[in-house]
Amino acid sequence: MRARRYKKTFSIVHVLIDNFDLIKEKFQQKTIKDFTLKILDRLNMTIRETDFIAERSESEYYIMLPETDYFGSLMTMRKSIST
């Protein structure tokens, strides 16, 4: 509502770890937790202070990018992959 009122853009990025059930079967819980933390650390290094990550489940996250259009969200994800 705030974005609409002030005519600002924002993006929401959906991050999903594919085959998470298979990963859980093959690896120990500590290894999975370390892996997930590395992914989140990489994402945190990429996003700005005003952006935030929300966890929906062990394998699913959302990133809120205020004042970011579609192209900006693509660039953010590209930076997080290439870092």
ABEGO torsion letter per residue (X at the ends): XAAAAAGBBBBBBBBBBBGAAAAAAABBAAAAAAAAAAAAAAAAAABBAABBBBBABAABBBBBBBGBBAAAAAAAAAAAAAX
